[in-house]
Each structure stands twice: as C-alpha cells, then as structure tokens.
C-alpha cells in the first residue's frame, strides 16, 4: 500500500508541476510575435511594427521578423530570421536590433547575422529619450564608446513633439546645435508626420513656422516639393508613395520620379513596382519604370526583372542588368546574387 501511495504522490506532484509550468510557458510565448514584414517608416521616431502575422510554427519555414517584448510590454529585440537562423537581408539593414532601457533612455543597437555589432548610418548606438508616457521625444547618435557623433547625413540629434492636431513634429541638429536637413536628397528642415487610426504613416510634410512649405533646392525638382503622400491597404502595405508641392501637384524628386505604385500579394510582398514622373507618365530617360519580383515558398525574393512601360524586359541603363537572381541555402541564407542582361548573358558589376 505504501508503494502505491508513493506512486500516487509522485504522479500528483508531476501533474501539479506541469500545471505550474504551463502559465510560465504561455507568458513566454505571449512575449514573442512573428511577422512577414515591417511597416514602412520614414523617421527614427517610429518604433518597429510588424505586418502580416505568422504563427511560431509558420515561422519555422517562412522568413520573418521575430519581435520579443519584456514583462512591461516594451520591445527588446527584432530579429530577421527563419527558424531562429538570422538572415542578413532584412528591410532595416541589420539581422537583429535590440533595445535596452535605462530610466528614460532607450538604447538601440544593431547586429549582423553572426551576432556581431554593426553600425547604422555611421552610428553604433541610437540613444532615445522617452517621456512619461513612453513616447520618443529625442534621439542622438553615439559611437561604440558612447561619444556623441553625427551620422552620414551630418545629423547628431533629433527632437520630436506631438502637435495639437496629432501630427508629430521632427527637427534635427548637428553637433554644433544648428538645425540640419533630413538628407541631401530631401533637404527638409522641419517635418511633420501624419498617421491614420491604425498607426500607418499617411503623410510626411515640410513645414516652416507652422506653414506648409515648398522646398525649392536643386534636389526638389523644378516646381518644388512639399510633402509625401502614402496610401496603404488594411495591412499597412504601401500601395502608393507620391511627391507633391503645396498645391498638391506631383513633383519630381532628385531621382526624377514623383510617384511609385506597388502591387502586393496577400502576404504583402511587392510583385510589381511602377514609377511615374510629375506628369503622371511612366518614368523615362535612363530609368527603369517597372520592376517585377518573384518569391519562393519561404518569402525570399528569388528574381527581379527590369521592364519598360509595355512590360518588355530591358537592360537597366545604369548597369546593363535586366534580371537579378538570388540563391539561398536550405536555412535561408543568401549565397549568391547573379545578374543577367535581357539576353540572359551574365553581367559582371562592381560591388
């Protein structure tokens, strides 16, 4: 009888232990989310957000962004991976990013697919300052020693404020404290960002003294540039990105295009991207107006093709390439990039 009581006791103990472990595992799983994509962002004010959610099981075979949160529901890392194998061709320029929280500071670091710390825009660390609600109100660039630096666009720090109309105001400064432009191709000083009820960016506007303003620098086209307009679907996939002056007229950027239209599939992958000029005509000259992409069953792009407005395959005037083919190993690591002209002849390009 004593033997059977011991067996019963052991069984009950194991059952209780299993019950006690279940919530812990459930909580751990609740702190990890998987997504096929990352929402579009035009400002470091944005915190990474995923699009097109996946289950943990699906993430074993599909390229994904793995989001991990702490017990305070703060984002602590985003990894681009498949089945927990880091991949080096993410949309944010790193295989993994991490966040460390110290008081009102949020420190962002970048890592490659080998786990080695890397730079982003010339900086090792993005040091954010959060207000009492957790909103980002400032950020500065630091090197690996924690020394303040400027990034490749001569920006040292950002300041953000939520306006009464809900827009986010952004201004940037160099180490000398002078305000600086967004970058040499978009020479805007003060930007204001608009978001819809789902948190998707809908407009990036150039302001001066509370007035919507045209940028008339050389890089802003012959009629000036005032704002970018974004049209998104219900998942946050950007279907249209257009450039306008203060009157709403399409306006060319430095690269000659004024509007990009994307066709996406049910997973948010861009199947076709088309560029138009400020006359709303297919982009011409030494440009590629249409680019199509093909993906494998893992969500990795395997081929991109340059086409003219009639969907005829053409060589890119810049490098002579018509088709780019990407190859991967069984775990999703990119192993080879091959480039061909429209006659399927291999093209050797620099870089």
matplotlib code that plots the C-alpha trace (Angstrom):
import matplotlib.pyplot as plt

x = [0.0, 2.8, 4.4, 1.2, 0.8, 4.3, 3.4, 0.2, 2.1, 4.7, 2.0, 0.2, 3.4, 4.3, 0.8, 1.0, 4.5, 3.2, 0.3, 2.6, 4.9, 2.1, 1.3, 5.0, 5.4, 2.2, 3.5, 6.9, 5.1, 2.9, 6.1, 7.1, 5.4, 6.3, 5.5, 6.3, 7.1, 7.9, 5.7, 7.0, 8.9, 10.4, 11.6, 13.5, 10.7, 8.8, 9.3, 9.3, 5.9, 5.2, 2.8, 1.1, 1.4, 2.7, 2.4, 5.5, 5.1, 4.9, 8.0, 10.0, 9.7, 8.9, 11.3, 10.0, 10.6, 10.6, 9.5, 10.3, 8.9, 9.7, 7.3, 6.4, 5.4, 8.5, 10.1, 13.5, 14.5, 13.6, 15.3, 15.0, 15.2, 13.8, 13.5, 15.7, 18.5, 19.5, 19.4, 21.3, 18.9, 16.3, 14.5, 16.1, 19.7, 20.6, 19.9, 19.0, 18.2, 18.0, 16.6, 18.0, 16.0, 17.8, 15.5, 14.1, 16.6, 16.1, 19.3, 19.1, 21.9, 22.4, 23.9, 24.7, 23.7, 26.8, 25.8, 28.5, 27.6, 27.3, 26.9, 23.7, 24.3, 27.7, 26.4, 26.8, 24.0, 20.7, 20.0, 16.3, 14.8, 11.2, 8.7, 6.4, 4.0, 6.8, 6.8, 10.1, 10.9, 14.5, 17.3, 21.1, 23.8, 26.7, 29.8, 30.8, 32.4, 29.3, 30.7, 28.2, 28.7, 27.0, 25.6, 26.4, 23.8, 25.5, 22.7, 23.6, 20.3, 16.5, 13.7, 10.1, 6.8, 3.2, 1.3, -2.3, -3.6, -1.9, 1.0, 4.5, 6.9, 10.6, 13.6, 17.3, 20.5, 24.3, 26.9, 27.2, 23.4, 22.4, 19.3, 20.0, 18.1, 16.7, 19.4, 21.0, 18.3, 15.4, 16.6, 13.7, 14.4, 11.2, 9.0, 5.5, 4.3, 0.6, -0.7, -4.1, -6.1, -4.1, -0.8, 0.2, 2.1, 0.0, 1.9, 5.4, 5.2, 7.8, 6.9, 8.3, 6.8, 3.6, 3.2, 3.3, 6.3, 7.8, 11.4, 13.0, 16.5, 18.0, 17.1, 13.4, 12.5, 11.6, 8.2, 9.3, 8.5, 6.3, 5.0, 5.0, 1.6, 1.2, -1.7, -1.9, -4.0, -5.6, -2.4, -0.2, 1.4, 2.2, 0.4, 1.3, 4.0, 3.7, 5.5, 3.7, 4.2, 2.0, -0.8, -0.9, 0.7, 3.0, 6.7, 9.9, 12.5, 16.2, 16.0, 13.3, 10.3, 7.2, 5.1, 5.6, 2.7, 3.1, 1.1, 1.3, 0.1, -1.9, 1.3, 2.4, 5.2, 5.7, 5.1, 5.4, 6.6, 6.0, 7.5, 5.9, 7.1, 5.4, 3.3, 2.0, 3.7, 5.9, 9.4, 11.6, 15.2, 17.9, 15.4, 13.6, 9.8, 8.7, 10.3, 8.7, 9.7, 9.2, 9.4, 9.9, 7.8, 9.8, 9.0, 12.5, 12.8, 14.4, 14.2, 13.8, 13.2, 13.5, 10.8, 9.6, 6.1, 5.0, 6.2, 9.1, 12.3, 15.0, 18.6, 18.9, 20.7, 22.8, 24.4, 23.2, 21.3, 17.8, 17.4, 18.8, 18.6, 19.1, 20.1, 19.9, 21.0, 18.4, 18.3, 17.5, 21.0, 21.6, 24.5, 24.7, 23.5, 23.6, 22.9, 21.9, 21.1, 17.9, 19.6, 20.4, 24.1, 25.8, 26.8, 29.7, 29.0, 31.1, 30.0]
y = [0.0, 2.4, 1.8, 2.7, 5.8, 6.9, 6.3, 8.3, 11.1, 11.3, 11.4, 14.2, 16.1, 15.8, 16.9, 19.9, 20.8, 20.6, 22.8, 25.3, 25.5, 25.9, 29.6, 30.5, 29.0, 30.7, 34.0, 33.5, 32.7, 35.8, 37.9, 36.8, 37.7, 36.8, 38.8, 38.5, 42.2, 45.5, 48.6, 51.4, 54.2, 57.5, 58.6, 57.1, 58.3, 55.2, 52.0, 48.9, 47.3, 44.1, 43.3, 40.1, 38.0, 34.4, 31.6, 30.2, 27.1, 29.0, 31.0, 27.8, 27.7, 31.4, 34.4, 36.5, 39.3, 38.0, 40.6, 40.0, 42.0, 42.2, 41.9, 45.7, 45.0, 47.0, 45.9, 44.4, 42.9, 42.3, 39.5, 38.8, 35.0, 31.7, 29.0, 31.2, 31.4, 35.0, 36.3, 39.3, 40.9, 42.5, 45.7, 47.6, 46.9, 44.5, 40.9, 41.9, 45.0, 45.3, 47.8, 48.4, 50.5, 52.7, 55.2, 57.5, 56.2, 53.6, 52.4, 50.8, 48.5, 46.7, 43.2, 41.2, 37.6, 36.4, 38.3, 41.0, 44.6, 46.8, 50.4, 52.0, 55.2, 55.5, 55.3, 52.4, 53.4, 55.3, 56.8, 57.7, 59.8, 58.8, 61.0, 59.8, 58.1, 56.2, 58.4, 59.2, 62.9, 62.9, 60.8, 61.2, 59.2, 57.7, 55.7, 52.4, 54.3, 56.4, 59.5, 61.8, 61.8, 62.8, 60.3, 60.2, 63.0, 65.3, 64.8, 64.4, 64.5, 64.7, 66.3, 65.3, 66.8, 65.8, 68.7, 69.7, 68.3, 65.0, 65.3, 64.5, 67.4, 66.5, 68.8, 67.7, 69.2, 68.7, 68.6, 72.4, 72.7, 74.1, 72.6, 70.4, 68.9, 65.3, 64.3, 65.8, 64.3, 65.5, 68.9, 69.5, 71.2, 70.7, 67.7, 66.8, 63.2, 62.2, 58.7, 57.1, 55.4, 52.2, 53.9, 53.8, 56.8, 58.7, 62.0, 63.4, 67.2, 70.0, 72.9, 76.4, 78.5, 76.4, 76.8, 74.0, 74.9, 74.1, 73.0, 74.8, 73.4, 71.9, 68.4, 69.3, 69.5, 72.4, 73.1, 72.4, 69.6, 70.0, 66.6, 62.9, 61.1, 57.4, 55.2, 52.0, 48.9, 47.4, 45.6, 48.7, 47.8, 50.9, 50.8, 54.4, 56.8, 60.2, 63.5, 66.9, 70.6, 72.8, 72.9, 69.1, 68.9, 65.9, 66.9, 65.1, 64.2, 64.2, 60.8, 62.0, 60.2, 61.6, 58.6, 54.9, 52.4, 48.9, 45.7, 43.4, 39.9, 38.6, 38.3, 41.9, 41.0, 43.6, 41.8, 44.9, 48.4, 51.2, 54.7, 57.8, 61.4, 64.6, 64.5, 61.2, 59.4, 56.3, 57.3, 57.6, 58.6, 56.5, 54.9, 51.6, 52.3, 48.8, 46.2, 42.8, 40.4, 36.7, 35.0, 31.4, 29.5, 30.9, 34.5, 35.2, 37.1, 34.9, 37.1, 40.7, 41.9, 45.4, 46.3, 49.2, 50.6, 47.9, 45.2, 44.3, 43.2, 45.9, 46.4, 48.9, 51.9, 52.4, 48.9, 46.9, 44.4, 43.2, 40.3, 39.7, 36.2, 35.4, 32.0, 30.7, 27.7, 25.4, 27.6, 30.8, 32.4, 34.3, 32.5, 34.1, 37.1, 36.7, 39.4, 39.0, 41.2, 40.9, 38.1, 36.1, 36.9, 37.1, 40.7, 41.4, 44.6, 46.4, 45.7]
z = [0.0, 0.9, -2.6, -4.4, -2.2, -3.2, -6.9, -6.5, -4.7, -7.5, -10.1, -8.4, -8.0, -11.6, -12.6, -10.3, -11.6, -15.2, -14.4, -12.7, -15.7, -18.3, -17.5, -17.5, -21.0, -22.1, -20.8, -22.6, -25.8, -25.4, -25.4, -28.8, -32.1, -35.7, -38.9, -42.6, -42.9, -41.2, -41.6, -43.7, -41.8, -42.9, -39.4, -36.5, -34.3, -35.4, -33.3, -35.4, -36.1, -37.9, -40.6, -41.7, -38.6, -38.5, -36.0, -34.4, -36.5, -39.7, -38.7, -38.9, -42.7, -43.6, -43.5, -40.6, -38.2, -34.7, -32.1, -28.4, -25.6, -21.9, -18.9, -19.3, -23.0, -24.1, -27.4, -26.6, -29.9, -33.6, -35.5, -39.2, -39.4, -40.4, -37.8, -35.5, -38.1, -38.5, -42.1, -43.5, -46.0, -43.7, -44.6, -41.7, -42.6, -39.8, -38.9, -35.4, -33.4, -29.6, -27.1, -23.6, -21.2, -18.6, -16.8, -19.5, -22.1, -24.7, -26.4, -29.8, -31.1, -34.4, -35.1, -38.2, -38.9, -36.9, -33.8, -34.3, -33.5, -36.6, -37.4, -38.9, -40.9, -39.3, -35.7, -33.2, -30.8, -31.2, -27.7, -27.4, -24.6, -23.6, -21.9, -19.0, -21.5, -23.2, -26.3, -28.0, -27.7, -28.6, -30.0, -30.5, -32.3, -30.3, -31.3, -29.7, -26.8, -26.1, -27.6, -29.4, -33.2, -36.4, -38.8, -42.5, -43.1, -40.6, -38.0, -34.4, -32.6, -33.2, -31.3, -31.6, -30.3, -30.7, -32.1, -31.2, -34.5, -33.7, -36.2, -35.0, -35.4, -36.2, -36.2, -36.5, -35.3, -35.8, -33.0, -33.2, -32.4, -35.8, -37.4, -40.4, -43.3, -43.5, -46.0, -49.1, -51.4, -49.2, -47.8, -45.4, -42.1, -40.1, -40.9, -39.6, -39.8, -40.1, -39.1, -39.5, -36.8, -37.3, -36.9, -40.6, -41.9, -44.4, -45.0, -44.5, -44.8, -45.0, -42.6, -41.8, -38.9, -38.9, -42.7, -45.2, -47.3, -50.7, -50.8, -53.8, -53.5, -56.6, -55.4, -55.0, -58.7, -60.9, -59.1, -55.5, -53.1, -50.0, -48.9, -49.5, -49.6, -48.7, -49.4, -47.5, -47.5, -44.4, -43.5, -43.7, -47.1, -49.0, -52.3, -53.4, -52.5, -54.2, -54.0, -54.1, -53.9, -51.7, -54.3, -54.5, -57.9, -58.5, -58.3, -59.2, -56.6, -57.3, -59.0, -61.5, -60.1, -58.5, -57.8, -57.1, -57.3, -55.8, -56.5, -53.5, -52.9, -50.0, -47.9, -48.5, -50.9, -53.7, -57.0, -59.2, -58.6, -61.2, -61.2, -62.8, -63.3, -62.3, -65.5, -64.3, -67.1, -66.9, -65.8, -68.9, -69.7, -68.1, -65.7, -65.2, -65.0, -64.0, -61.7, -61.0, -58.3, -57.7, -54.3, -53.2, -50.7, -47.8, -48.7, -50.1, -53.3, -56.0, -59.1, -60.0, -63.6, -65.2, -67.7, -69.8, -69.7, -72.1, -69.7, -72.1, -70.4, -70.7, -69.5, -66.7, -68.4, -65.2, -65.2, -68.1, -65.9, -66.8, -64.4, -60.9, -59.5, -55.8, -54.4, -50.8, -48.7, -47.1, -44.0, -45.9, -46.0, -49.3, -51.0, -54.5, -56.5, -60.3, -62.8, -66.4, -69.4, -71.4, -73.5, -70.3, -70.6, -67.3, -66.3, -64.0, -62.0, -59.4, -55.8]

ax = plt.figure().add_subplot(projection="3d")
ax.plot(x, y, z, "-o")
ax.set_aspect("equal")
plt.show()
